[in-house]
Amino acid sequence: MKFSHFLTSKKSGILAFFAVFFAFLNANAQNHDHGQHADSTVVEQMEAGHHEGHEEKEFDITSFIFHHIGDSHEFHFWGHGESWTGLYLPIILYTHNGLVTFSAKEFHLNNDGSVVVEKAGMRFARSHGKIYYAEEEAEHGSYVRHEQVEGQEVVTSTRPIDFSITKNVFTIFLSVAILLFLFLSVAKGYKKREGKAPKGLQSVLEPIIIFVRDDIAKPNLGHKYEKYMPYLLTVFFFIWLNNMLGLVPFFPGGANVTGNIAITMILALFTLIIILFSGNKYYWGHIFNPPVPWWLKPLMIPVEIFGIFTKPFALMIRLFANITAGHILVLSLLCLVFIFKSLAVAPVSVFFVVFIGAIELLVAFIQAFIFTILSALFIGMAIEEHDH
């Protein structure tokens, strides 16, 4: 089958579907609890020293790391405090009074709930990356409300539905735009130069496409591989590109997209949906009538059903954990200078950061490969015939 069949605009439209789906899920299910302390706070910790009338502040490595691997409503370029320079992203909230939008700049980098923004007759505050209605009282850094339910006082928290564009959402749209440009350009090139040697982007991407086809799709899916190539190519390039963008320490990189469990969950969910809808009668027969003695069937049937969900769960956790662990390791090595409070440690710290960073470039590719090949393997198990 010609590569242009994999890369036509109709096939590539799946990328746009990924973008919209991820953006809305990420806005609602995003876990911001791990980051987004104001940049001034982090830098102050890094520059903490002995000042007159003040005790020396200990560098908080945990806050520093989770600040950088967590999501936020701002891209930091340089500076801190009043000299902070960066890109403020739009806040989009669906509230009791309808849609409310404003810039994240109005929170003034505050993330502890102490800055209140008034819009459309309502008040909002941001605490630990989440936006709350600010009519309630602050408690443990979050906004809560005390209500009487059946004569008893109950503490509840209320939040508007959050569709805000965060760093992760912005990077998802960016990566999808890049992939659409690449694939549509290559597809156009194949149509114009049919039967000729690849040129330009074709020559760059064709070896990778062949790799996905010959080393991932064909061995696991057999003669039915063509049906699933658009999905496998999309997943592979989407994960690989976002892994690489996550290693870039400056705008437009720096977002930890594939290290966010909400994103990896949806990627794994797509694989699960394809498995469920592609499974043939032999696949379902093996699950509900496993080839074991009759007295073992009551035990094996629940195990087989449980196994349907453990496979995508493993995909979700593997990608999330490996990417997050890599970022934590690099940031931990970077923090050695501040932990030991000695510039003599700086060359050692920089050496290890560069070394691990180089390994992370390889890991970015490997994790995309592992997710794609396991997805192909699980789909192949669902569509294989009984004589295989």
Buried (B, 14 or more C-beta within 10 A) or exposed (E): EEBBBBBBEEBBEBBBEBBEBBBEBBBEBBBBEBBBBBBBBBBEBBEBEEEEEEEEBEBBBEBBBBBBBBBBBBBBEEEBEEEBEBBBBBBBBEBEEEEBEBEBBBBBBBBBBEBBBEBBEBBBBBBBBBBBBBEBEBEEEBBBBEEEEEEEEEEEBEBBEBBBBBBBBBBBBBBBEBBBEBBBBBBBBBEEBEEEEBEEBBEEBBEBBEEBBEBBBBEBBEEBBBBBBBBBBBBBBBBBBBBBBBBEEEBBBBBBBBBBBBBBBBBBBBBBEBBEEBBEEBBEEBBEEBEEEEEEBEEBBEEBEEEBEEBBEEBBBBBBEBBBEBBBBBBBBBBBBBEEEEEEBEEEBBEBBEEBBEBBEEBBBBBBBBBBBBBBBBBBBBBBEEEE
